[in-house]
């Protein structure tokens, strides 16, 4: 597998400038606040995320704050199941740099399309063959998913907090859209799902489930064809997964 191709430099990070992405972040925060067991740490993360949102969309940040203080707004999104798992079919990536096409193909096939990894790697979708990777900074995961599904559902959000991640997963999965996550594991640091710890790895995976009201998340990992200790599916706490998203992010 080609490693360390997808670690986004600070100057290349995707700003939260798209109004649709801003709306999704706002709704994710409201959803997270409505879930049972909201902790003091999560409340602080919500405040920090609102401060970031306020810099790009003060009106939306203000209306989100109002919703967070309204029991009616919170109750409107609180009736979600404690546990949800979308029956996404696992795919091992066909090439060492095709974690992006494998992730995208798993998602669009769940949505009823026939797009293979080869199709998603093409220039009209992810441009993985042309570029040698599906990098976060290119923004092509959302382009490819939205084009394949003829939707505007998917937006990329850089470095989500654990609380934003929780709300995003609950929102997206209850809307029946799996989530694409672009993780980074640094050599010598924390790694997940049996990935080798001696290297830096930029890697796309699918988020297709949650339990414990979003505190535990379920994933599908296409790296099984290259990392012998990797499992097709694995679970991780929301706070644990957020650690791997601070260089890149999520598309939902």
Secondary structure by P-SEA (a helix, b strand, c coil): ccccccccccccccccccaaaaaaaaaaaaaaaacccccaaaaaaaaaaaaaaaaccaaaaaaaaaaaacaaaaaaccccccccccbbbbbccccccaaaaaaaaaaaaaacccccccccccccccccccccccccccaaaaaaaaaaaccccbbbbccccaaaaaaaaaaaaaacbbbbbbbbbcccccccccccccbbbbbbbbbccccccccccccccccccccccccccccccaaaaaaacccccccc
